[in-house]
């Protein structure tokens, strides 16, 4: 089991972003932190080209059975909801002790190490970002 991994939940519509992300991940990943790419099973074939020793491809369906179907939930697209479910359920696979979630449109711009994500051997940094896209009236 890895102490730390990077989790990327994506789909075919963002494959162009992933094609841009992967070279920066390979170039700057000095501690060989594994990258787990999770896609819907229907998109898996398109992402197989990224698989290496350090890049592992999984399907959403292999992570959890609790995905939503093709209907929106209170106006939120199923893909967005499933992405959040996968990010929360990934720990159950016990592939790593800690993981950092990133988006397909991200890129690495400098060398990075496990120490950038972990305070010490056992304590990960926690980063919370307000998701303004989902902000609603408190009423």
N, CA, C and O atoms as CSV, one atom per row, in Angstrom:
chain,resi,resn,atom,element,x,y,z
A,1,UNK,N,N,0.848,-1.177,0.000
A,1,UNK,CA,C,0.000,0.000,0.000
A,1,UNK,C,C,0.894,1.240,0.000
A,1,UNK,O,O,1.871,1.318,0.745
A,2,UNK,N,N,0.545,2.190,-0.835
A,2,UNK,CA,C,1.295,3.440,-0.918
A,2,UNK,C,C,0.897,4.379,0.221
A,2,UNK,O,O,-0.253,4.383,0.660
A,3,UNK,N,N,1.838,5.154,0.683
A,3,UNK,CA,C,1.557,6.161,1.701
A,3,UNK,C,C,0.701,7.277,1.090
A,3,UNK,O,O,-0.176,7.819,1.763
A,4,UNK,N,N,0.948,7.621,-0.177
A,4,UNK,CA,C,0.251,8.717,-0.839
A,4,UNK,C,C,0.060,8.398,-2.311
A,4,UNK,O,O,0.927,7.794,-2.943
A,5,UNK,N,N,-1.071,8.806,-2.847
A,5,UNK,CA,C,-1.338,8.693,-4.281
A,5,UNK,C,C,-2.087,9.942,-4.730
A,5,UNK,O,O,-2.613,10.701,-3.916
A,6,UNK,N,N,-2.123,10.135,-6.030
A,6,UNK,CA,C,-2.911,11.209,-6.622
A,6,UNK,C,C,-4.101,10.549,-7.305
A,6,UNK,O,O,-3.948,9.539,-7.992
A,7,UNK,N,N,-5.276,11.116,-7.115
A,7,UNK,CA,C,-6.500,10.585,-7.701
A,7,UNK,C,C,-7.046,11.579,-8.714
A,7,UNK,O,O,-7.260,12.752,-8.406
A,8,UNK,N,N,-7.264,11.091,-9.919
A,8,UNK,CA,C,-7.849,11.889,-10.985
A,8,UNK,C,C,-9.104,11.176,-11.475
A,8,UNK,O,O,-9.024,10.104,-12.075
A,9,UNK,N,N,-10.254,11.774,-11.219
A,9,UNK,CA,C,-11.520,11.232,-11.697
A,9,UNK,C,C,-11.893,12.051,-12.923
A,9,UNK,O,O,-12.053,13.268,-12.833
A,10,UNK,N,N,-12.034,11.387,-14.075
A,10,UNK,CA,C,-12.215,12.118,-15.319
A,10,UNK,C,C,-13.119,11.347,-16.268
A,10,UNK,O,O,-13.650,10.295,-15.910
A,11,UNK,N,N,-13.293,11.865,-17.470
A,11,UNK,CA,C,-14.116,11.201,-18.480
A,11,UNK,C,C,-13.649,11.644,-19.861
A,11,UNK,O,O,-12.803,12.529,-19.984
A,12,UNK,N,N,-14.209,11.022,-20.899
A,12,UNK,CA,C,-13.751,11.222,-22.278
A,12,UNK,C,C,-13.789,12.695,-22.696
A,12,UNK,O,O,-12.942,13.130,-23.477
A,13,UNK,N,N,-14.740,13.458,-22.200
A,13,UNK,CA,C,-14.829,14.869,-22.559
A,13,UNK,C,C,-13.636,15.689,-22.118
A,13,UNK,O,O,-13.399,16.767,-22.663
A,14,UNK,N,N,-12.880,15.209,-21.148
A,14,UNK,CA,C,-11.700,15.923,-20.645
A,14,UNK,C,C,-10.386,15.258,-21.041
A,14,UNK,O,O,-9.345,15.562,-20.459
A,15,UNK,N,N,-10.418,14.359,-22.017
A,15,UNK,CA,C,-9.189,13.635,-22.370
A,15,UNK,C,C,-8.093,14.584,-22.867
A,15,UNK,O,O,-6.909,14.319,-22.657
A,16,UNK,N,N,-8.468,15.669,-23.511
A,16,UNK,CA,C,-7.473,16.654,-23.954
A,16,UNK,C,C,-6.731,17.270,-22.784
A,16,UNK,O,O,-5.522,17.491,-22.857
A,17,UNK,N,N,-7.444,17.547,-21.711
A,17,UNK,CA,C,-6.805,18.060,-20.500
A,17,UNK,C,C,-5.856,17.027,-19.902
A,17,UNK,O,O,-4.759,17.366,-19.457
A,18,UNK,N,N,-6.281,15.771,-19.895
A,18,UNK,CA,C,-5.445,14.702,-19.331
A,18,UNK,C,C,-4.178,14.546,-20.162
A,18,UNK,O,O,-3.101,14.317,-19.611
A,19,UNK,N,N,-4.292,14.667,-21.479
A,19,UNK,CA,C,-3.115,14.590,-22.352
A,19,UNK,C,C,-2.116,15.694,-22.028
A,19,UNK,O,O,-0.911,15.498,-22.188
A,20,UNK,N,N,-2.589,16.835,-21.583
A,20,UNK,CA,C,-1.705,17.932,-21.179
A,20,UNK,C,C,-1.152,17.715,-19.774
A,20,UNK,O,O,-0.003,18.060,-19.498
A,21,UNK,N,N,-1.968,17.144,-18.886
A,21,UNK,CA,C,-1.570,16.919,-17.491
A,21,UNK,C,C,-0.469,15.868,-17.360
A,21,UNK,O,O,0.496,16.078,-16.626
A,22,UNK,N,N,-0.599,14.755,-18.052
A,22,UNK,CA,C,0.304,13.614,-17.864
A,22,UNK,C,C,1.781,13.981,-18.056
A,22,UNK,O,O,2.590,13.595,-17.212
A,23,UNK,N,N,2.182,14.696,-19.104
A,23,UNK,CA,C,3.608,15.039,-19.231
A,23,UNK,C,C,4.134,15.850,-18.042
A,23,UNK,O,O,5.278,15.658,-17.628
A,24,UNK,N,N,3.324,16.744,-17.492
A,24,UNK,CA,C,3.796,17.515,-16.334
A,24,UNK,C,C,3.885,16.630,-15.097
A,24,UNK,O,O,4.781,16.808,-14.272
A,25,UNK,N,N,2.970,15.684,-14.961
A,25,UNK,CA,C,3.023,14.726,-13.851
A,25,UNK,C,C,4.315,13.905,-13.940
A,25,UNK,O,O,5.021,13.753,-12.943
A,26,UNK,N,N,4.621,13.388,-15.104
A,26,UNK,CA,C,5.817,12.559,-15.294
A,26,UNK,C,C,7.083,13.375,-15.072
A,26,UNK,O,O,8.017,12.911,-14.419
A,27,UNK,N,N,7.117,14.571,-15.605
A,27,UNK,CA,C,8.319,15.417,-15.526
A,27,UNK,C,C,8.642,15.852,-14.099
A,27,UNK,O,O,9.807,15.837,-13.704
A,28,UNK,N,N,7.641,16.237,-13.324
A,28,UNK,CA,C,7.886,16.859,-12.027
A,28,UNK,C,C,7.694,15.940,-10.819
A,28,UNK,O,O,7.943,16.361,-9.689
A,29,UNK,N,N,7.269,14.731,-11.024
A,29,UNK,CA,C,6.963,13.795,-9.933
A,29,UNK,C,C,8.245,13.133,-9.423
A,29,UNK,O,O,8.572,12.020,-9.835
A,30,UNK,N,N,8.954,13.796,-8.552
A,30,UNK,CA,C,10.275,13.343,-8.120
A,30,UNK,C,C,10.242,12.141,-7.182
A,30,UNK,O,O,11.211,11.383,-7.135
A,31,UNK,N,N,9.158,11.945,-6.435
A,31,UNK,CA,C,9.065,10.796,-5.526
A,31,UNK,C,C,8.250,9.638,-6.102
A,31,UNK,O,O,7.918,8.690,-5.391
A,32,UNK,N,N,7.932,9.722,-7.395
A,32,UNK,CA,C,7.190,8.633,-8.060
A,32,UNK,C,C,5.867,8.334,-7.362
A,32,UNK,O,O,5.521,7.173,-7.143
A,33,UNK,N,N,5.133,9.385,-7.015
A,33,UNK,CA,C,3.813,9.228,-6.403
A,33,UNK,C,C,2.881,8.633,-7.463
A,33,UNK,O,O,2.763,9.191,-8.554
A,34,UNK,N,N,2.223,7.522,-7.166
A,34,UNK,CA,C,1.346,6.916,-8.175
A,34,UNK,C,C,0.125,7.793,-8.469
A,34,UNK,O,O,-0.377,8.512,-7.605
A,35,UNK,N,N,-0.323,7.706,-9.703
A,35,UNK,CA,C,-1.509,8.425,-10.158
A,35,UNK,C,C,-2.572,7.405,-10.531
A,35,UNK,O,O,-2.344,6.541,-11.377
A,36,UNK,N,N,-3.731,7.508,-9.900
A,36,UNK,CA,C,-4.878,6.666,-10.235
A,36,UNK,C,C,-5.835,7.487,-11.082
A,36,UNK,O,O,-6.346,8.514,-10.634
A,37,UNK,N,N,-6.076,7.038,-12.299
A,37,UNK,CA,C,-7.051,7.678,-13.172
A,37,UNK,C,C,-8.303,6.825,-13.143
A,37,UNK,O,O,-8.260,5.632,-13.445
A,38,UNK,N,N,-9.429,7.444,-12.777
A,38,UNK,CA,C,-10.700,6.732,-12.694
A,38,UNK,C,C,-11.648,7.322,-13.732
A,38,UNK,O,O,-11.894,8.528,-13.755
A,39,UNK,N,N,-12.175,6.453,-14.587
A,39,UNK,CA,C,-13.093,6.873,-15.643
A,39,UNK,C,C,-14.318,5.959,-15.657
A,39,UNK,O,O,-14.286,4.868,-15.089
A,40,UNK,N,N,-15.392,6.400,-16.303
A,40,UNK,CA,C,-16.494,5.463,-16.522
A,40,UNK,C,C,-15.984,4.281,-17.365
A,40,UNK,O,O,-15.089,4.450,-18.194
A,41,UNK,N,N,-16.544,3.115,-17.156
A,41,UNK,CA,C,-16.124,1.924,-17.911
A,41,UNK,C,C,-16.208,2.169,-19.417
A,41,UNK,O,O,-15.374,1.671,-20.172
A,42,UNK,N,N,-17.203,2.928,-19.855
A,42,UNK,CA,C,-17.383,3.193,-21.283
A,42,UNK,C,C,-16.240,4.032,-21.869
A,42,UNK,O,O,-16.062,4.041,-23.087
A,43,UNK,N,N,-15.470,4.729,-21.047
A,43,UNK,CA,C,-14.362,5.566,-21.513
A,43,UNK,C,C,-12.994,4.912,-21.324
A,43,UNK,O,O,-11.985,5.456,-21.773
A,44,UNK,N,N,-12.949,3.772,-20.678
A,44,UNK,CA,C,-11.679,3.150,-20.286
A,44,UNK,C,C,-10.715,2.991,-21.453
A,44,UNK,O,O,-9.539,3.329,-21.323
A,45,UNK,N,N,-11.176,2.495,-22.568
A,45,UNK,CA,C,-10.317,2.207,-23.719
A,45,UNK,C,C,-9.523,3.448,-24.150
A,45,UNK,O,O,-8.341,3.345,-24.477
A,46,UNK,N,N,-10.160,4.600,-24.150
A,46,UNK,CA,C,-9.496,5.829,-24.592
A,46,UNK,C,C,-8.361,6.240,-23.662
A,46,UNK,O,O,-7.425,6.914,-24.092
A,47,UNK,N,N,-8.431,5.845,-22.395
A,47,UNK,CA,C,-7.433,6.251,-21.406
A,47,UNK,C,C,-6.328,5.215,-21.200
A,47,UNK,O,O,-5.367,5.474,-20.476
A,48,UNK,N,N,-6.454,4.053,-21.825
A,48,UNK,CA,C,-5.446,3.001,-21.646
A,48,UNK,C,C,-4.058,3.436,-22.077
A,48,UNK,O,O,-3.067,2.918,-21.564
A,49,UNK,N,N,-3.965,4.367,-23.000
A,49,UNK,CA,C,-2.661,4.836,-23.486
A,49,UNK,C,C,-1.829,5.518,-22.401
A,49,UNK,O,O,-0.618,5.672,-22.554
A,50,UNK,N,N,-2.466,5.922,-21.321
A,50,UNK,CA,C,-1.755,6.604,-20.238
A,50,UNK,C,C,-1.167,5.625,-19.217
A,50,UNK,O,O,-0.321,6.022,-18.416
A,51,UNK,N,N,-1.585,4.380,-19.224
A,51,UNK,CA,C,-1.146,3.417,-18.206
A,51,UNK,C,C,0.354,3.151,-18.292
A,51,UNK,O,O,0.899,2.903,-19.367
A,52,UNK,N,N,1.007,3.210,-17.129
A,52,UNK,CA,C,2.419,2.864,-16.984
A,52,UNK,C,C,2.567,2.213,-15.615
A,52,UNK,O,O,1.570,1.912,-14.959
A,53,UNK,N,N,3.794,1.996,-15.187
A,53,UNK,CA,C,4.010,1.464,-13.836
A,53,UNK,C,C,3.459,2.397,-12.772
A,53,UNK,O,O,2.976,1.935,-11.738
A,54,UNK,N,N,3.522,3.708,-13.007
A,54,UNK,CA,C,3.088,4.675,-12.007
A,54,UNK,C,C,1.713,5.264,-12.236
A,54,UNK,O,O,1.208,6.003,-11.391
A,55,UNK,N,N,1.095,4.947,-13.376
A,55,UNK,CA,C,-0.235,5.460,-13.694
A,55,UNK,C,C,-1.171,4.268,-13.831
A,55,UNK,O,O,-1.025,3.445,-14.735
A,56,UNK,N,N,-2.128,4.191,-12.923
A,56,UNK,CA,C,-3.035,3.048,-12.846
A,56,UNK,C,C,-4.428,3.505,-13.255
A,56,UNK,O,O,-4.931,4.515,-12.763
A,57,UNK,N,N,-5.042,2.758,-14.154
A,57,UNK,CA,C,-6.367,3.096,-14.658
A,57,UNK,C,C,-7.413,2.203,-14.006
A,57,UNK,O,O,-7.282,0.979,-14.002
A,58,UNK,N,N,-8.451,2.824,-13.456
A,58,UNK,CA,C,-9.565,2.111,-12.834
A,58,UNK,C,C,-10.873,2.642,-13.405
A,58,UNK,O,O,-10.921,3.744,-13.953
A,59,UNK,N,N,-11.923,1.859,-13.274
A,59,UNK,CA,C,-13.239,2.338,-13.687
A,59,UNK,C,C,-14.029,2.785,-12.466
A,59,UNK,O,O,-13.815,2.302,-11.354
A,60,UNK,N,N,-14.942,3.713,-12.697
A,60,UNK,CA,C,-15.815,4.173,-11.614
A,60,UNK,C,C,-16.552,2.993,-10.990
A,60,UNK,O,O,-16.693,2.900,-9.771
A,61,UNK,N,N,-17.013,2.108,-11.846
A,61,UNK,CA,C,-17.813,0.975,-11.396
A,61,UNK,C,C,-17.024,0.009,-10.514
A,61,UNK,O,O,-17.613,-0.738,-9.733
A,62,UNK,N,N,-15.697,0.019,-10.634
A,62,UNK,CA,C,-14.875,-0.839,-9.779
A,62,UNK,C,C,-14.646,-0.218,-8.400
A,62,UNK,O,O,-14.183,-0.897,-7.484
A,63,UNK,N,N,-14.963,1.051,-8.251
A,63,UNK,CA,C,-14.766,1.752,-6.981
A,63,UNK,C,C,-15.980,1.575,-6.076
A,63,UNK,O,O,-15.835,1.291,-4.887
A,64,UNK,N,N,-17.184,1.743,-6.641
A,64,UNK,CA,C,-18.398,1.689,-5.829
A,64,UNK,C,C,-19.610,1.321,-6.670
A,64,UNK,O,O,-19.625,1.527,-7.884
A,65,UNK,N,N,-20.613,0.783,-6.021
A,65,UNK,CA,C,-21.894,0.493,-6.661
A,65,UNK,C,C,-22.889,1.627,-6.442
A,65,UNK,O,O,-24.032,1.535,-6.890
A,66,UNK,N,N,-22.480,2.676,-5.772
A,66,UNK,CA,C,-23.394,3.743,-5.363
A,66,UNK,C,C,-23.409,4.936,-6.309
A,66,UNK,O,O,-23.543,6.076,-5.865
A,67,UNK,N,N,-23.276,4.689,-7.585
A,67,UNK,CA,C,-23.292,5.769,-8.564
A,67,UNK,C,C,-24.727,6.109,-8.959
A,67,UNK,O,O,-25.616,5.259,-8.909
A,68,UNK,N,N,-24.938,7.359,-9.349
A,68,UNK,CA,C,-26.270,7.755,-9.791
A,68,UNK,C,C,-26.428,7.428,-11.271
A,68,UNK,O,O,-25.445,7.272,-11.996
A,69,UNK,N,N,-27.673,7.327,-11.702
A,69,UNK,CA,C,-27.944,6.991,-13.096
A,69,UNK,C,C,-27.931,8.243,-13.967
A,69,UNK,O,O,-27.324,9.249,-13.599
A,70,UNK,N,N,-28.579,8.189,-15.091
A,70,UNK,CA,C,-28.528,9.272,-16.067
A,70,UNK,C,C,-29.380,10.490,-15.719
A,70,UNK,O,O,-29.432,11.435,-16.507
A,71,UNK,N,N,-30.036,10.498,-14.590
A,71,UNK,CA,C,-30.882,11.634,-14.220
A,71,UNK,C,C,-30.118,12.619,-13.348
A,71,UNK,O,O,-29.284,12.227,-12.532
A,72,UNK,N,N,-30.411,13.899,-13.531
A,72,UNK,CA,C,-29.784,14.886,-12.670
A,72,UNK,C,C,-30.440,14.828,-11.286
A,72,UNK,O,O,-31.579,14.382,-11.141
A,73,UNK,N,N,-29.713,15.278,-10.299
A,73,UNK,CA,C,-30.217,15.336,-8.938
A,73,UNK,C,C,-30.252,16.806,-8.549
A,73,UNK,O,O,-29.211,17.444,-8.390
A,74,UNK,N,N,-31.453,17.331,-8.399
A,74,UNK,CA,C,-31.635,18.755,-8.073
A,74,UNK,C,C,-30.865,19.651,-9.033
A,74,UNK,O,O,-30.289,20.660,-8.626
A,75,UNK,N,N,-30.857,19.279,-10.299
A,75,UNK,CA,C,-30.217,20.079,-11.331
A,75,UNK,C,C,-28.727,19.853,-11.501
A,75,UNK,O,O,-28.105,20.496,-12.346
A,76,UNK,N,N,-28.143,18.965,-10.729
A,76,UNK,CA,C,-26.703,18.692,-10.827
A,76,UNK,C,C,-26.514,17.453,-11.701
A,76,UNK,O,O,-27.167,16.430,-11.494
A,77,UNK,N,N,-25.620,17.556,-12.670
A,77,UNK,CA,C,-25.381,16.479,-13.638
A,77,UNK,C,C,-24.871,15.208,-12.955
A,77,UNK,O,O,-24.109,15.285,-11.990
A,78,UNK,N,N,-25.287,14.044,-13.450
A,78,UNK,CA,C,-24.840,12.772,-12.857
A,78,UNK,C,C,-23.322,12.605,-12.859
A,78,UNK,O,O,-22.762,12.066,-11.904
A,79,UNK,N,N,-22.651,13.059,-13.917
A,79,UNK,CA,C,-21.195,12.934,-13.973
A,79,UNK,C,C,-20.512,13.664,-12.838
A,79,UNK,O,O,-19.546,13.164,-12.262
A,80,UNK,N,N,-21.012,14.850,-12.515
A,80,UNK,CA,C,-20.448,15.632,-11.416
A,80,UNK,C,C,-20.695,14.924,-10.086
A,80,UNK,O,O,-19.793,14.827,-9.254
A,81,UNK,N,N,-21.897,14.438,-9.891
A,81,UNK,CA,C,-22.236,13.734,-8.646
A,81,UNK,C,C,-21.380,12.472,-8.510
A,81,UNK,O,O,-20.832,12.205,-7.441
A,82,UNK,N,N,-21.268,11.706,-9.581
A,82,UNK,CA,C,-20.472,10.473,-9.530
A,82,UNK,C,C,-19.005,10.759,-9.250
A,82,UNK,O,O,-18.342,9.992,-8.552
A,83,UNK,N,N,-18.497,11.859,-9.793
A,83,UNK,CA,C,-17.113,12.235,-9.524
A,83,UNK,C,C,-16.908,12.447,-8.024
A,83,UNK,O,O,-15.906,11.999,-7.465
A,84,UNK,N,N,-17.826,13.108,-7.389
A,84,UNK,CA,C,-17.708,13.355,-5.955
A,84,UNK,C,C,-17.864,12.061,-5.157
A,84,UNK,O,O,-17.179,11.864,-4.154
A,85,UNK,N,N,-18.750,11.192,-5.594
A,85,UNK,CA,C,-18.917,9.891,-4.923
A,85,UNK,C,C,-17.626,9.091,-5.019
A,85,UNK,O,O,-17.191,8.498,-4.032
A,86,UNK,N,N,-17.013,9.066,-6.189
A,86,UNK,CA,C,-15.752,8.327,-6.390
A,86,UNK,C,C,-14.664,8.902,-5.480
A,86,UNK,O,O,-13.931,8.147,-4.842
A,87,UNK,N,N,-14.556,10.214,-5.415
A,87,UNK,CA,C,-13.528,10.833,-4.578
A,87,UNK,C,C,-13.701,10.451,-3.109
A,87,UNK,O,O,-12.721,10.278,-2.385
A,88,UNK,N,N,-14.938,10.324,-2.683
A,88,UNK,CA,C,-15.204,9.943,-1.297
A,88,UNK,C,C,-15.036,8.451,-1.053
A,88,UNK,O,O,-14.618,8.051,0.034
A,89,UNK,N,N,-15.349,7.625,-2.031
A,89,UNK,CA,C,-15.334,6.170,-1.854
A,89,UNK,C,C,-13.985,5.523,-2.166
A,89,UNK,O,O,-13.780,4.355,-1.836
A,90,UNK,N,N,-13.076,6.243,-2.782
A,90,UNK,CA,C,-11.805,5.672,-3.230
A,90,UNK,C,C,-11.026,5.015,-2.087
A,90,UNK,O,O,-10.366,3.998,-2.300
A,91,UNK,N,N,-11.091,5.571,-0.904
A,91,UNK,CA,C,-10.340,5.031,0.239
A,91,UNK,C,C,-10.705,3.579,0.515
A,91,UNK,O,O,-9.877,2.818,1.016
A,92,UNK,N,N,-11.939,3.185,0.194
A,92,UNK,CA,C,-12.389,1.820,0.469
A,92,UNK,C,C,-11.611,0.768,-0.324
A,92,UNK,O,O,-11.610,-0.404,0.052
A,93,UNK,N,N,-10.957,1.160,-1.402
A,93,UNK,CA,C,-10.152,0.223,-2.193
A,93,UNK,C,C,-8.840,-0.140,-1.489
A,93,UNK,O,O,-8.195,-1.130,-1.836
A,94,UNK,N,N,-8.454,0.662,-0.505
A,94,UNK,CA,C,-7.227,0.425,0.271
A,94,UNK,C,C,-5.974,0.299,-0.609
A,94,UNK,O,O,-5.119,-0.558,-0.383
A,95,UNK,N,N,-5.893,1.171,-1.609
A,95,UNK,CA,C,-4.737,1.206,-2.490
A,95,UNK,C,C,-3.645,2.124,-1.962
A,95,UNK,O,O,-2.478,2.006,-2.335
A,96,UNK,N,N,-4.048,3.043,-1.087
A,96,UNK,CA,C,-3.108,3.979,-0.494
A,96,UNK,C,C,-3.688,4.469,0.828
A,96,UNK,O,O,-4.891,4.371,1.073
A,97,UNK,N,N,-2.818,4.991,1.662
A,97,UNK,CA,C,-3.273,5.516,2.949
A,97,UNK,C,C,-3.869,6.911,2.819
A,97,UNK,O,O,-4.803,7.258,3.542
A,98,UNK,N,N,-3.339,7.708,1.909
A,98,UNK,CA,C,-3.777,9.089,1.710
A,98,UNK,C,C,-3.801,9.368,0.215
A,98,UNK,O,O,-3.017,8.801,-0.546
A,99,UNK,N,N,-4.702,10.243,-0.197
A,99,UNK,CA,C,-4.712,10.618,-1.607
A,99,UNK,C,C,-5.104,12.070,-1.790
A,99,UNK,O,O,-5.875,12.650,-1.025
A,100,UNK,N,N,-4.537,12.617,-2.834
A,100,UNK,CA,C,-4.763,14.001,-3.227
A,100,UNK,C,C,-5.612,13.968,-4.484
A,100,UNK,O,O,-5.213,13.361,-5.478
A,101,UNK,N,N,-6.776,14.607,-4.461
A,101,UNK,CA,C,-7.662,14.648,-5.626
A,101,UNK,C,C,-7.310,15.856,-6.485
A,101,UNK,O,O,-7.119,16.961,-5.976
A,102,UNK,N,N,-7.228,15.634,-7.776
A,102,UNK,CA,C,-7.001,16.763,-8.667
A,102,UNK,C,C,-7.942,16.684,-9.853
A,102,UNK,O,O,-8.532,15.640,-10.128
A,103,UNK,N,N,-8.073,17.802,-10.551
A,103,UNK,CA,C,-8.943,17.884,-11.715
A,103,UNK,C,C,-8.128,17.711,-12.991
A,103,UNK,O,O,-6.922,17.958,-13.013
A,104,UNK,N,N,-8.796,17.288,-14.039
A,104,UNK,CA,C,-8.141,17.037,-15.323
A,104,UNK,C,C,-7.454,18.268,-15.888
A,104,UNK,O,O,-6.434,18.149,-16.567
A,105,UNK,N,N,-7.993,19.439,-15.619
A,105,UNK,CA,C,-7.416,20.643,-16.206
A,105,UNK,C,C,-6.245,21.201,-15.397
A,105,UNK,O,O,-5.742,22.283,-15.700
A,106,UNK,N,N,-5.813,20.472,-14.375
A,106,UNK,CA,C,-4.643,20.881,-13.605
A,106,UNK,C,C,-3.351,20.529,-14.325
A,106,UNK,O,O,-3.338,19.719,-15.252
A,107,UNK,N,N,-2.279,21.145,-13.888
A,107,UNK,CA,C,-0.943,20.838,-14.392
A,107,UNK,C,C,0.044,21.056,-13.266
A,107,UNK,O,O,-0.185,21.866,-12.368
A,108,UNK,N,N,1.142,20.326,-13.323
A,108,UNK,CA,C,2.234,20.551,-12.388
A,108,UNK,C,C,3.216,21.501,-13.052
A,108,UNK,O,O,3.497,21.386,-14.245
A,109,UNK,N,N,3.737,22.443,-12.267
A,109,UNK,CA,C,4.617,23.465,-12.841
A,109,UNK,C,C,6.004,23.473,-12.209
A,109,UNK,O,O,6.873,24.249,-12.605
A,110,UNK,N,N,6.203,22.601,-11.221
A,110,UNK,CA,C,7.520,22.489,-10.579
A,110,UNK,C,C,7.639,21.094,-9.978
A,110,UNK,O,O,6.660,20.354,-9.883
A,111,UNK,N,N,8.858,20.755,-9.575
A,111,UNK,CA,C,9.072,19.471,-8.921
A,111,UNK,C,C,8.161,19.343,-7.712
A,111,UNK,O,O,7.960,20.305,-6.971
A,112,UNK,N,N,7.610,18.146,-7.518
A,112,UNK,CA,C,6.814,17.910,-6.315
A,112,UNK,C,C,7.212,16.589,-5.681
A,112,UNK,O,O,7.683,15.666,-6.347
A,113,UNK,N,N,7.007,16.532,-4.367
A,113,UNK,CA,C,7.453,15.425,-3.544
A,113,UNK,C,C,6.330,15.025,-2.578
A,113,UNK,O,O,5.360,15.762,-2.400
A,114,UNK,N,N,6.475,13.878,-1.975
A,114,UNK,CA,C,5.511,13.457,-0.955
A,114,UNK,C,C,5.416,14.520,0.139
A,114,UNK,O,O,4.330,14.769,0.664
A,115,UNK,N,N,6.521,15.139,0.483
A,115,UNK,CA,C,6.532,16.149,1.546
A,115,UNK,C,C,5.675,17.378,1.219
A,115,UNK,O,O,5.338,18.145,2.121
A,116,UNK,N,N,5.323,17.574,-0.031
A,116,UNK,CA,C,4.427,18.673,-0.393
A,116,UNK,C,C,2.984,18.381,0.012
A,116,UNK,O,O,2.157,19.290,0.081
A,117,UNK,N,N,2.689,17.115,0.279
A,117,UNK,CA,C,1.332,16.690,0.604
A,117,UNK,C,C,1.197,16.145,2.027
A,117,UNK,O,O,0.087,16.001,2.541
A,118,UNK,N,N,2.330,15.846,2.656
A,118,UNK,CA,C,2.328,15.226,3.984
A,118,UNK,C,C,3.135,16.082,4.958
A,118,UNK,O,O,4.263,16.477,4.662
A,119,UNK,N,N,2.549,16.364,6.121
A,119,UNK,CA,C,3.248,17.107,7.172
A,119,UNK,C,C,4.398,16.276,7.739
A,119,UNK,O,O,5.505,16.778,7.936
A,120,UNK,N,N,4.120,15.013,7.994
A,120,UNK,CA,C,5.129,14.047,8.428
A,120,UNK,C,C,4.733,12.697,7.838
A,120,UNK,O,O,3.846,12.633,6.987
A,121,UNK,N,N,5.369,11.635,8.273
A,121,UNK,CA,C,5.117,10.314,7.691
A,121,UNK,C,C,3.658,9.872,7.798
A,121,UNK,O,O,3.180,9.107,6.960
A,122,UNK,N,N,2.952,10.345,8.815
A,122,UNK,CA,C,1.588,9.885,9.067
A,122,UNK,C,C,0.495,10.938,8.879
A,122,UNK,O,O,-0.684,10.588,8.864
A,123,UNK,N,N,0.849,12.207,8.737
A,123,UNK,CA,C,-0.148,13.276,8.760
A,123,UNK,C,C,-0.218,14.013,7.424
A,123,UNK,O,O,0.708,14.739,7.063
A,124,UNK,N,N,-1.320,13.826,6.687
A,124,UNK,CA,C,-1.455,14.557,5.418
A,124,UNK,C,C,-1.936,15.986,5.662
A,124,UNK,O,O,-2.612,16.269,6.651
A,125,UNK,N,N,-1.577,16.874,4.747
A,125,UNK,CA,C,-2.178,18.200,4.759
A,125,UNK,C,C,-3.607,18.053,4.258
A,125,UNK,O,O,-3.885,17.196,3.419
A,126,UNK,N,N,-4.508,18.872,4.760
A,126,UNK,CA,C,-5.884,18.890,4.283
A,126,UNK,C,C,-6.145,20.226,3.617
A,126,UNK,O,O,-5.870,21.281,4.188
A,127,UNK,N,N,-6.675,20.173,2.409
A,127,UNK,CA,C,-6.975,21.386,1.657
A,127,UNK,C,C,-8.454,21.368,1.338
A,127,UNK,O,O,-8.956,20.413,0.744
A,128,UNK,N,N,-9.146,22.409,1.727
A,128,UNK,CA,C,-10.565,22.534,1.416
A,128,UNK,C,C,-10.768,23.762,0.544
A,128,UNK,O,O,-10.200,24.823,0.802
A,129,UNK,N,N,-11.582,23.606,-0.487
A,129,UNK,CA,C,-11.869,24.696,-1.395
A,129,UNK,C,C,-13.378,24.861,-1.479
A,129,UNK,O,O,-14.105,23.889,-1.681
A,130,UNK,N,N,-13.844,26.088,-1.326
A,130,UNK,CA,C,-15.275,26.344,-1.457
A,130,UNK,C,C,-15.692,26.140,-2.905
A,130,UNK,O,O,-15.074,26.701,-3.810
A,131,UNK,N,N,-16.718,25.356,-3.135
A,131,UNK,CA,C,-17.204,25.079,-4.488
A,131,UNK,C,C,-18.323,26.065,-4.797
A,131,UNK,O,O,-19.499,25.775,-4.573
A,132,UNK,N,N,-17.947,27.232,-5.312
A,132,UNK,CA,C,-18.931,28.286,-5.577
A,132,UNK,C,C,-19.982,27.876,-6.596
A,132,UNK,O,O,-21.080,28.432,-6.605
A,133,UNK,N,N,-19.667,26.926,-7.442
A,133,UNK,CA,C,-20.627,26.445,-8.431
A,133,UNK,C,C,-21.867,25.867,-7.775
A,133,UNK,O,O,-22.957,25.912,-8.346
A,134,UNK,N,N,-21.700,25.319,-6.563
A,134,UNK,CA,C,-22.827,24.696,-5.866
A,134,UNK,C,C,-23.405,25.566,-4.766
A,134,UNK,O,O,-24.280,25.122,-4.023
A,135,UNK,N,N,-22.925,26.814,-4.648
A,135,UNK,CA,C,-23.434,27.710,-3.604
A,135,UNK,C,C,-24.921,27.996,-3.845
A,135,UNK,O,O,-25.344,28.216,-4.980
A,136,UNK,N,N,-25.696,27.988,-2.777
A,136,UNK,CA,C,-27.141,28.229,-2.883
A,136,UNK,C,C,-27.589,29.168,-1.775
A,136,UNK,O,O,-26.854,29.422,-0.820
A,137,UNK,N,N,-28.778,29.667,-1.915
A,137,UNK,CA,C,-29.371,30.483,-0.868
A,137,UNK,C,C,-29.594,29.613,0.355
A,137,UNK,O,O,-30.024,28.469,0.209
A,138,UNK,N,N,-29.317,30.116,1.570
A,138,UNK,CA,C,-29.499,29.295,2.778
A,138,UNK,C,C,-30.960,28.942,3.048
A,138,UNK,O,O,-31.230,28.026,3.825
A,139,UNK,N,N,-31.896,29.635,2.434
A,139,UNK,CA,C,-33.325,29.342,2.597
A,139,UNK,C,C,-33.632,28.054,1.889
A,139,UNK,O,O,-34.779,27.607,1.891
